[in-house]
């Protein structure tokens, strides 16, 4: 039987249960960090998205990823918040308002996805 670490795609079926149990039994601000511990390996990449750059759950995940020798890429707003300095690559959308930052993030992460797909499948 495969372990969940060998099949991270299987986790998609477990998200609701995981988050419910984690929120009931622990501090949900650490939920993303816990997932990084479960699935992250040295050399993996964590993409952290936070319009303010100050989302505690994303910051904890980034710190955990760095401890595991993972690469951290962040998408934030103009000032980058606490997340940008934790990142190997910080992509700061040149805006301060949340709706505008989110609009600017759309083409950025679609481009990142396209770059990854080209690297993997071309």
ROMIDREN-959170 format. One record per atom (N, C-alpha, C): residue number from 1; z, x, y; atom name; residue in one letter. Coordinates in steps of 0.001 Angstrom, whole numbers, plus 500000, padded with zeros to 6 digits. Each point is the difference from the previous one (the first is absolute). Layout:
N
+-----+--------+--------+--------+----+----+
!   i !     pz !     px !     py ! at ! aa !
+-----+--------+--------+--------+----+----+
! NUM !      Z !      X !      Y ! CA !  A !
...
+-----+--------+--------+--------+----+----+
% end
This chain:
122
+-----+--------+--------+--------+----+----+
!   i !     pz !     px !     py ! at ! aa !
+-----+--------+--------+--------+----+----+
!   1 ! 500000 ! 500841 ! 498826 !  N !  X !
!   1 ! 500000 ! 499159 ! 501174 ! CA !  X !
!   1 ! 500000 ! 500888 ! 501241 !  C !  X !
!   2 ! 499147 ! 499664 ! 500950 !  N !  X !
!   2 ! 499917 ! 500773 ! 501232 ! CA !  X !
!   2 ! 501204 ! 499710 ! 500890 !  C !  X !
!   3 ! 500477 ! 501028 ! 500687 !  N !  X !
!   3 ! 501068 ! 499774 ! 500967 ! CA !  X !
!   3 ! 499387 ! 499487 ! 501296 !  C !  X !
!   4 ! 500824 ! 499399 ! 500823 !  N !  X !
!   4 ! 499505 ! 499477 ! 501270 ! CA !  X !
!   4 ! 499511 ! 501134 ! 500893 !  C !  X !
!   5 ! 500548 ! 501197 ! 499829 !  N !  X !
!   5 ! 499542 ! 501153 ! 500778 ! CA !  X !
!   5 ! 498557 ! 500335 ! 499646 !  C !  X !
!   6 ! 499625 ! 499788 ! 498753 !  N !  X !
!   6 ! 498625 ! 500269 ! 499580 ! CA !  X !
!   6 ! 499048 ! 498891 ! 500406 !  C !  X !
!   7 ! 500511 ! 498850 ! 500371 !  N !  X !
!   7 ! 499171 ! 498853 ! 500361 ! CA !  X !
!   7 ! 500489 ! 499396 ! 501320 !  C !  X !
!   8 ! 499892 ! 500736 ! 501106 !  N !  X !
!   8 ! 500506 ! 499454 ! 501268 ! CA !  X !
!   8 ! 499303 ! 498712 ! 500412 !  C !  X !
!   9 ! 498806 ! 499756 ! 499479 !  N !  X !
!   9 ! 499323 ! 498743 ! 500321 ! CA !  X !
!   9 ! 500757 ! 498804 ! 499437 !  C !  X !
!  10 ! 500790 ! 500205 ! 498952 !  N !  X !
!  10 ! 500769 ! 498911 ! 499403 ! CA !  X !
!  10 ! 501084 ! 499499 ! 500935 !  C !  X !
!  11 ! 500387 ! 500824 ! 500949 !  N !  X !
!  11 ! 501068 ! 499620 ! 500919 ! CA !  X !
!  11 ! 499620 ! 498799 ! 500863 !  C !  X !
!  12 ! 498725 ! 499839 ! 500288 !  N !  X !
!  12 ! 499588 ! 498871 ! 500833 ! CA !  X !
!  12 ! 500539 ! 498683 ! 499470 !  C !  X !
!  13 ! 500134 ! 499878 ! 498711 !  N !  X !
!  13 ! 500517 ! 498775 ! 499396 ! CA !  X !
!  13 ! 501512 ! 499883 ! 500181 !  C !  X !
!  14 ! 500645 ! 501088 ! 500346 !  N !  X !
!  14 ! 501456 ! 500031 ! 500070 ! CA !  X !
!  14 ! 500562 ! 499997 ! 501420 !  C !  X !
!  15 ! 499147 ! 500082 ! 501013 !  N !  X !
!  15 ! 500498 ! 500149 ! 501380 ! CA !  X !
!  15 ! 501010 ! 498929 ! 500390 !  C !  X !
!  16 ! 499684 ! 498732 ! 499752 !  N !  X !
!  16 ! 500885 ! 498925 ! 500447 ! CA !  X !
!  16 ! 501366 ! 500128 ! 499354 !  C !  X !
!  17 ! 500011 ! 500182 ! 498692 !  N !  X !
!  17 ! 501270 ! 500158 ! 499315 ! CA !  X !
!  17 ! 500762 ! 501230 ! 500456 !  C !  X !
!  18 ! 499278 ! 501100 ! 500168 !  N !  X !
!  18 ! 500639 ! 501242 ! 500452 ! CA !  X !
!  18 ! 500664 ! 499805 ! 501352 !  C !  X !
!  19 ! 499235 ! 499468 ! 500953 !  N !  X !
!  19 ! 500549 ! 499849 ! 501356 ! CA !  X !
!  19 ! 501146 ! 499002 ! 500039 !  C !  X !
!  20 ! 499917 ! 498948 ! 499230 !  N !  X !
!  20 ! 501099 ! 499031 ! 499953 ! CA !  X !
!  20 ! 501258 ! 500651 ! 499442 !  C !  X !
!  21 ! 499871 ! 500676 ! 498865 !  N !  X !
!  21 ! 501152 ! 500651 ! 499393 ! CA !  X !
!  21 ! 500559 ! 501094 ! 500896 !  C !  X !
!  22 ! 499111 ! 500800 ! 500584 !  N !  X !
!  22 ! 500444 ! 501113 ! 500844 ! CA !  X !
!  22 ! 500735 ! 499473 ! 501226 !  C !  X !
!  23 ! 499469 ! 498962 ! 500630 !  N !  X !
!  23 ! 500634 ! 499430 ! 501193 ! CA !  X !
!  23 ! 501355 ! 499387 ! 499662 !  C !  X !
!  24 ! 500128 ! 499445 ! 498791 !  N !  X !
!  24 ! 501267 ! 499400 ! 499592 ! CA !  X !
!  24 ! 501056 ! 501044 ! 499669 !  C !  X !
!  25 ! 499570 ! 501128 ! 499432 !  N !  X !
!  25 ! 500945 ! 500974 ! 499453 ! CA !  X !
!  25 ! 500141 ! 501283 ! 500803 !  C !  X !
!  26 ! 499116 ! 500220 ! 500950 !  N !  X !
!  26 ! 500008 ! 501272 ! 500717 ! CA !  X !
!  26 ! 499554 ! 499751 ! 501425 !  C !  X !
!  27 ! 499806 ! 501044 ! 500743 !  N !  X !
!  27 ! 499538 ! 499895 ! 501381 ! CA !  X !
!  27 ! 498482 ! 500011 ! 500004 !  C !  X !
!  28 ! 499352 ! 498891 ! 500390 !  N !  X !
!  28 ! 498537 ! 499947 ! 499916 ! CA !  X !
!  28 ! 499281 ! 501021 ! 500879 !  C !  X !
!  29 ! 500710 ! 500623 ! 500932 !  N !  X !
!  29 ! 499358 ! 501021 ! 500826 ! CA !  X !
!  29 ! 499584 ! 501210 ! 499160 !  C !  X !
!  30 ! 500545 ! 500110 ! 498787 !  N !  X !
!  30 ! 499653 ! 501109 ! 499116 ! CA !  X !
!  30 ! 498988 ! 499611 ! 498910 !  C !  X !
!  31 ! 499471 ! 498791 ! 500059 !  N !  X !
!  31 ! 499103 ! 499527 ! 498936 ! CA !  X !
!  31 ! 498758 ! 500870 ! 499871 !  C !  X !
!  32 ! 499345 ! 500342 ! 501102 !  N !  X !
!  32 ! 498794 ! 500828 ! 499926 ! CA !  X !
!  32 ! 500339 ! 501404 ! 499512 !  C !  X !
!  33 ! 501128 ! 500542 ! 500441 !  N !  X !
!  33 ! 500417 ! 501332 ! 499544 ! CA !  X !
!  33 ! 500233 ! 499991 ! 498496 !  C !  X !
!  34 ! 500571 ! 498914 ! 499496 !  N !  X !
!  34 ! 500238 ! 499885 ! 498558 ! CA !  X !
!  34 ! 498677 ! 499999 ! 499242 !  C !  X !
!  35 ! 498998 ! 499348 ! 500543 !  N !  X !
!  35 ! 498688 ! 499985 ! 499358 ! CA !  X !
!  35 ! 499356 ! 501382 ! 500031 !  C !  X !
!  36 ! 500213 ! 500736 ! 501089 !  N !  X !
!  36 ! 499479 ! 501371 ! 500080 ! CA !  X !
!  36 ! 500650 ! 500856 ! 498914 !  C !  X !
!  37 ! 501306 ! 499845 ! 499800 !  N !  X !
!  37 ! 500689 ! 500739 ! 498946 ! CA !  X !
!  37 ! 499418 ! 499648 ! 498630 !  C !  X !
!  38 ! 499729 ! 498710 ! 499794 !  N !  X !
!  38 ! 499512 ! 499546 ! 498695 ! CA !  X !
!  38 ! 498593 ! 500485 ! 499702 !  C !  X !
!  39 ! 499138 ! 500054 ! 501024 !  N !  X !
!  39 ! 498583 ! 500248 ! 499733 ! CA !  X !
!  39 ! 499431 ! 501267 ! 500622 !  C !  X !
!  40 ! 500691 ! 500577 ! 500970 !  N !  X !
!  40 ! 499458 ! 501150 ! 500695 ! CA !  X !
!  40 ! 500140 ! 501289 ! 499223 !  C !  X !
!  41 ! 498981 ! 500842 ! 500156 !  N !  X !
!  41 ! 500009 ! 501324 ! 499371 ! CA !  X !
!  41 ! 499571 ! 501018 ! 501055 !  C !  X !
!  42 ! 500383 ! 501248 ! 499844 !  N !  X !
!  42 ! 499530 ! 501018 ! 500942 ! CA !  X !
!  42 ! 498482 ! 499957 ! 500122 !  C !  X !
!  43 ! 499514 ! 500043 ! 501218 !  N !  X !
!  43 ! 498567 ! 499957 ! 500259 ! CA !  X !
!  43 ! 499456 ! 498604 ! 500244 !  C !  X !
!  44 ! 500743 ! 498964 ! 499623 !  N !  X !
!  44 ! 499580 ! 498636 ! 500305 ! CA !  X !
!  44 ! 500051 ! 499776 ! 501505 !  C !  X !
!  45 ! 499383 ! 498933 ! 500445 !  N !  X !
!  45 ! 499959 ! 499681 ! 501424 ! CA !  X !
!  45 ! 500676 ! 498662 ! 500236 !  C !  X !
!  46 ! 500885 ! 499959 ! 500970 !  N !  X !
!  46 ! 500617 ! 498760 ! 500464 ! CA !  X !
!  46 ! 499365 ! 499645 ! 501336 !  C !  X !
!  47 ! 499509 ! 498787 ! 500107 !  N !  X !
!  47 ! 499502 ! 499482 ! 501274 ! CA !  X !
!  47 ! 501055 ! 499056 ! 500542 !  C !  X !
!  48 ! 500637 ! 500381 ! 501088 !  N !  X !
!  48 ! 501017 ! 499177 ! 500640 ! CA !  X !
!  48 ! 499438 ! 499346 ! 501243 !  C !  X !
!  49 ! 500125 ! 498678 ! 500078 !  N !  X !
!  49 ! 499462 ! 499256 ! 501134 ! CA !  X !
!  49 ! 501148 ! 499323 ! 500735 !  C !  X !
!  50 ! 500143 ! 500321 ! 501278 !  N !  X !
!  50 ! 501038 ! 499401 ! 500836 ! CA !  X !
!  50 ! 499493 ! 500005 ! 501437 !  C !  X !
!  51 ! 499830 ! 498819 ! 500571 !  N !  X !
!  51 ! 499452 ! 499954 ! 501358 ! CA !  X !
!  51 ! 500888 ! 500746 ! 500994 !  C !  X !
!  52 ! 501309 ! 499896 ! 499825 !  N !  X !
!  52 ! 500919 ! 500693 ! 500906 ! CA !  X !
!  52 ! 500240 ! 501442 ! 499570 !  C !  X !
!  53 ! 499799 ! 500261 ! 498709 !  N !  X !
!  53 ! 500366 ! 501301 ! 499458 ! CA !  X !
!  53 ! 501485 ! 500102 ! 499721 !  C !  X !
!  54 ! 500712 ! 498890 ! 500147 !  N !  X !
!  54 ! 501452 ! 500006 ! 499851 ! CA !  X !
!  54 ! 500509 ! 499063 ! 498910 !  C !  X !
!  55 ! 499128 ! 499537 ! 499127 !  N !  X !
!  55 ! 500425 ! 499127 ! 498907 ! CA !  X !
!  55 ! 500829 ! 500816 ! 499019 !  C !  X !
!  56 ! 501266 ! 499651 ! 499872 !  N !  X !
!  56 ! 500926 ! 500796 ! 499178 ! CA !  X !
!  56 ! 499547 ! 500094 ! 498548 !  C !  X !
!  57 ! 499453 ! 498912 ! 499449 !  N !  X !
!  57 ! 499585 ! 500055 ! 498593 ! CA !  X !
!  57 ! 498842 ! 500975 ! 499801 !  C !  X !
!  58 ! 499103 ! 500095 ! 500961 !  N !  X !
!  58 ! 498877 ! 500933 ! 499914 ! CA !  X !
!  58 ! 500482 ! 501434 ! 500245 !  C !  X !
!  59 ! 500925 ! 500172 ! 500925 !  N !  X !
!  59 ! 500560 ! 501334 ! 500277 ! CA !  X !
!  59 ! 500722 ! 500537 ! 498765 !  C !  X !
!  60 ! 500795 ! 499164 ! 499339 !  N !  X !
!  60 ! 500687 ! 500450 ! 498771 ! CA !  X !
!  60 ! 498990 ! 500366 ! 498919 !  C !  X !
!  61 ! 498924 ! 499221 ! 499889 !  N !  X !
!  61 ! 498967 ! 500320 ! 499018 ! CA !  X !
!  61 ! 499344 ! 501340 ! 500324 !  C !  X !
!  62 ! 499735 ! 500249 ! 501278 !  N !  X !
!  62 ! 499386 ! 501266 ! 500408 ! CA !  X !
!  62 ! 500922 ! 501179 ! 499710 !  C !  X !
!  63 ! 501270 ! 499856 ! 500295 !  N !  X !
!  63 ! 500961 ! 501085 ! 499711 ! CA !  X !
!  63 ! 500072 ! 500274 ! 498503 !  C !  X !
!  64 ! 499990 ! 498938 ! 499223 !  N !  X !
!  64 ! 500039 ! 500151 ! 498548 ! CA !  X !
!  64 ! 498735 ! 500697 ! 499509 !  C !  X !
!  65 ! 498864 ! 499593 ! 500528 !  N !  X !
!  65 ! 498727 ! 500620 ! 499612 ! CA !  X !
!  65 ! 500004 ! 501495 ! 500329 !  C !  X !
!  66 ! 500493 ! 500364 ! 501165 !  N !  X !
!  66 ! 500058 ! 501427 ! 500368 ! CA !  X !
!  66 ! 500900 ! 500760 ! 499030 !  C !  X !
!  67 ! 501134 ! 499401 ! 499601 !  N !  X !
!  67 ! 500908 ! 500653 ! 499056 ! CA !  X !
!  67 ! 499328 ! 500209 ! 498645 !  C !  X !
!  68 ! 499063 ! 499110 ! 499659 !  N !  X !
!  68 ! 499272 ! 500111 ! 498738 ! CA !  X !
!  68 ! 498725 ! 500846 ! 500136 !  C !  X !
!  69 ! 499840 ! 500652 ! 501142 !  N !  X !
!  69 ! 498827 ! 500857 ! 500257 ! CA !  X !
!  69 ! 498695 ! 499204 ! 500015 !  C !  X !
!  70 ! 500093 ! 498790 ! 500530 !  N !  X !
!  70 ! 498810 ! 499175 ! 500172 ! CA !  X !
!  70 ! 499453 ! 500197 ! 501409 !  C !  X !
!  71 ! 498763 ! 499631 ! 500204 !  N !  X !
!  71 ! 499371 ! 500020 ! 501312 ! CA !  X !
!  71 ! 500263 ! 498638 ! 500650 !  C !  X !
!  72 ! 500372 ! 500017 ! 501270 !  N !  X !
!  72 ! 500262 ! 498755 ! 500718 ! CA !  X !
!  72 ! 498992 ! 499848 ! 501134 !  C !  X !
!  73 ! 499288 ! 498877 ! 499963 !  N !  X !
!  73 ! 499094 ! 499616 ! 501076 ! CA !  X !
!  73 ! 500591 ! 498753 ! 500627 !  C !  X !
!  74 ! 500053 ! 499963 ! 501320 !  N !  X !
!  74 ! 500551 ! 498820 ! 500645 ! CA !  X !
!  74 ! 499002 ! 499381 ! 500978 !  C !  X !
!  75 ! 500074 ! 498680 ! 500102 !  N !  X !
!  75 ! 499282 ! 499240 ! 501021 ! CA !  X !
!  75 ! 501057 ! 499354 ! 500866 !  C !  X !
!  76 ! 499955 ! 500315 ! 501291 !  N !  X !
!  76 ! 501002 ! 499483 ! 500926 ! CA !  X !
!  76 ! 499321 ! 499557 ! 501294 !  C !  X !
!  77 ! 500825 ! 499596 ! 500941 !  N !  X !
!  77 ! 499531 ! 499756 ! 501355 ! CA !  X !
!  77 ! 499974 ! 501304 ! 500779 !  C !  X !
!  78 ! 499801 ! 499873 ! 501294 !  N !  X !
!  78 ! 499738 ! 501161 ! 500852 ! CA !  X !
!  78 ! 501076 ! 501090 ! 499942 !  C !  X !
!  79 ! 501278 ! 499619 ! 499982 !  N !  X !
!  79 ! 501007 ! 501070 ! 500072 ! CA !  X !
!  79 ! 500413 ! 500546 ! 498631 !  C !  X !
!  80 ! 499665 ! 499322 ! 498924 !  N !  X !
!  80 ! 500259 ! 500531 ! 498661 ! CA !  X !
!  80 ! 501393 ! 499783 ! 499469 !  C !  X !
!  81 ! 500962 ! 499726 ! 500866 !  N !  X !
!  81 ! 501370 ! 499756 ! 499573 ! CA !  X !
!  81 ! 500574 ! 501130 ! 499177 !  C !  X !
!  82 ! 500959 ! 499662 ! 499140 !  N !  X !
!  82 ! 500638 ! 500984 ! 499116 ! CA !  X !
!  82 ! 499093 ! 500414 ! 498846 !  C !  X !
!  83 ! 499026 ! 499153 ! 499690 !  N !  X !
!  83 ! 499150 ! 500261 ! 498837 ! CA !  X !
!  83 ! 499026 ! 501159 ! 500218 !  C !  X !
!  84 ! 499437 ! 500094 ! 501178 !  N !  X !
!  84 ! 498974 ! 501020 ! 500255 ! CA !  X !
!  84 ! 500471 ! 501424 ! 499697 !  C !  X !
!  85 ! 501190 ! 500410 ! 500446 !  N !  X !
!  85 ! 500422 ! 501376 ! 499695 ! CA !  X !
!  85 ! 500262 ! 500261 ! 498510 !  C !  X !
!  86 ! 500216 ! 498931 ! 499229 !  N !  X !
!  86 ! 500209 ! 500163 ! 498556 ! CA !  X !
!  86 ! 498691 ! 500118 ! 499239 !  C !  X !
!  87 ! 498900 ! 499771 ! 500690 !  N !  X !
!  87 ! 498689 ! 499895 ! 499358 ! CA !  X !
!  87 ! 499226 ! 501304 ! 500047 !  C !  X !
!  88 ! 499241 ! 500247 ! 498937 !  N !  X !
!  88 ! 499073 ! 501126 ! 500003 ! CA !  X !
!  88 ! 498823 ! 499686 ! 500916 !  C !  X !
!  89 ! 499602 ! 498739 ! 500006 !  N !  X !
!  89 ! 498943 ! 499520 ! 500885 ! CA !  X !
!  89 ! 500489 ! 498696 ! 500606 !  C !  X !
!  90 ! 500085 ! 499954 ! 501325 !  N !  X !
!  90 ! 500405 ! 498780 ! 500704 ! CA !  X !
!  90 ! 498806 ! 499484 ! 500792 !  C !  X !
!  91 ! 499564 ! 498793 ! 499665 !  N !  X !
!  91 ! 498902 ! 499359 ! 500712 ! CA !  X !
!  91 ! 500629 ! 498964 ! 500913 !  C !  X !
!  92 ! 499933 ! 500269 ! 501302 !  N !  X !
!  92 ! 500652 ! 499144 ! 500990 ! CA !  X !
!  92 ! 498955 ! 499154 ! 500726 !  C !  X !
!  93 ! 500060 ! 498697 ! 499764 !  N !  X !
!  93 ! 499089 ! 499095 ! 500704 ! CA !  X !
!  93 ! 500365 ! 500015 ! 501481 !  C !  X !
!  94 ! 499014 ! 500141 ! 500876 !  N !  X !
!  94 ! 500286 ! 500141 ! 501428 ! CA !  X !
!  94 ! 500331 ! 498661 ! 500675 !  C !  X !
!  95 ! 501128 ! 499403 ! 499575 !  N !  X !
!  95 ! 500421 ! 498729 ! 500582 ! CA !  X !
!  95 ! 501511 ! 499869 ! 499850 !  C !  X !
!  96 ! 500578 ! 499113 ! 500803 !  N !  X !
!  96 ! 501433 ! 499744 ! 499952 ! CA !  X !
!  96 ! 500333 ! 498613 ! 499450 !  C !  X !
!  97 ! 499089 ! 499053 ! 500138 !  N !  X !
!  97 ! 500266 ! 498630 ! 499580 ! CA !  X !
!  97 ! 499672 ! 499847 ! 498515 !  C !  X !
!  98 ! 500891 ! 499333 ! 499261 !  N !  X !
!  98 ! 499851 ! 499865 ! 498548 ! CA !  X !
!  98 ! 498656 ! 499402 ! 499590 !  C !  X !
!  99 ! 499567 ! 498881 ! 500586 !  N !  X !
!  99 ! 498706 ! 499460 ! 499551 ! CA !  X !
!  99 ! 498843 ! 500983 ! 500188 !  C !  X !
! 100 ! 500000 ! 500724 ! 501098 !  N !  X !
! 100 ! 498921 ! 500963 ! 500243 ! CA !  X !
! 100 ! 500087 ! 501178 ! 499029 !  C !  X !
! 101 ! 501212 ! 500476 ! 499726 !  N !  X !
! 101 ! 500180 ! 501093 ! 499036 ! CA !  X !
! 101 ! 499464 ! 499567 ! 498636 !  C !  X !
! 102 ! 500330 ! 498777 ! 499588 !  N !  X !
! 102 ! 499530 ! 499506 ! 498709 ! CA !  X !
! 102 ! 498481 ! 499881 ! 499966 !  C !  X !
! 103 ! 499406 ! 499563 ! 501090 !  N !  X !
! 103 ! 498538 ! 499943 ! 500072 ! CA !  X !
! 103 ! 499387 ! 501387 ! 499836 !  C !  X !
! 104 ! 500595 ! 500982 ! 500629 !  N !  X !
! 104 ! 499486 ! 501364 ! 499916 ! CA !  X !
! 104 ! 500234 ! 500619 ! 498619 !  C !  X !
! 105 ! 501067 ! 499580 ! 499325 !  N !  X !
! 105 ! 500272 ! 500523 ! 498660 ! CA !  X !
! 105 ! 498940 ! 499563 ! 498998 !  C !  X !
! 106 ! 499439 ! 498819 ! 500172 !  N !  X !
! 106 ! 499011 ! 499479 ! 499043 ! CA !  X !
! 106 ! 498860 ! 500981 ! 499730 !  C !  X !
! 107 ! 499249 ! 500424 ! 501014 !  N !  X !
! 107 ! 498902 ! 500931 ! 499692 ! CA !  X !
! 107 ! 500498 ! 501365 ! 499527 !  C !  X !
! 108 ! 501202 ! 500379 ! 500408 !  N !  X !
! 108 ! 500539 ! 501294 ! 499577 ! CA !  X !
! 108 ! 500264 ! 499986 ! 498501 !  C !  X !
! 109 ! 500719 ! 498979 ! 499507 !  N !  X !
! 109 ! 500282 ! 500068 ! 498568 ! CA !  X !
! 109 ! 498804 ! 499634 ! 499149 !  C !  X !
! 110 ! 499079 ! 499235 ! 500532 !  N !  X !
! 110 ! 498756 ! 499788 ! 499245 ! CA !  X !
! 110 ! 499211 ! 501302 ! 499890 !  C !  X !
! 111 ! 499990 ! 500792 ! 501048 !  N !  X !
! 111 ! 499329 ! 501298 ! 499965 ! CA !  X !
! 111 ! 500704 ! 500937 ! 499026 !  C !  X !
! 112 ! 501334 ! 500014 ! 500016 !  N !  X !
! 112 ! 500737 ! 500828 ! 499044 ! CA !  X !
! 112 ! 499669 ! 499597 ! 498558 !  C !  X !
! 113 ! 499952 ! 498699 ! 499743 !  N !  X !
! 113 ! 499651 ! 499525 ! 498655 ! CA !  X !
! 113 ! 498597 ! 500445 ! 499605 !  C !  X !
! 114 ! 499075 ! 499899 ! 500926 !  N !  X !
! 114 ! 498622 ! 500421 ! 499716 ! CA !  X !
! 114 ! 499943 ! 501499 ! 499701 !  C !  X !
! 115 ! 500757 ! 500787 ! 500752 !  N !  X !
! 115 ! 500021 ! 501440 ! 499767 ! CA !  X !
! 115 ! 500559 ! 500332 ! 498619 !  C !  X !
! 116 ! 501068 ! 499297 ! 499601 !  N !  X !
! 116 ! 500585 ! 500224 ! 498677 ! CA !  X !
! 116 ! 499011 ! 499587 ! 498906 !  C !  X !
! 117 ! 499377 ! 498839 ! 500176 !  N !  X !
! 117 ! 499025 ! 499540 ! 499011 ! CA !  X !
! 117 ! 498836 ! 500985 ! 499880 !  C !  X !
! 118 ! 499516 ! 500505 ! 501112 !  N !  X !
! 118 ! 498900 ! 500981 ! 499960 ! CA !  X !
! 118 ! 500440 ! 501271 ! 499291 !  C !  X !
! 119 ! 501221 ! 500439 ! 500260 !  N !  X !
! 119 ! 500493 ! 501214 ! 499351 ! CA !  X !
! 119 ! 500160 ! 499805 ! 498489 !  C !  X !
! 120 ! 500418 ! 498805 ! 499591 !  N !  X !
! 120 ! 500242 ! 499754 ! 498585 ! CA !  X !
! 120 ! 498752 ! 499657 ! 499211 !  C !  X !
! 121 ! 499073 ! 499277 ! 500650 !  N !  X !
! 121 ! 498903 ! 499425 ! 499237 ! CA !  X !
! 121 ! 498617 ! 500497 ! 500390 !  C !  X !
! 122 ! 499904 ! 500937 ! 500908 !  N !  X !
! 122 ! 498676 ! 500510 ! 500393 ! CA !  X !
! 122 ! 499696 ! 501327 ! 499322 !  C !  X !
+-----+--------+--------+--------+----+----+
% end
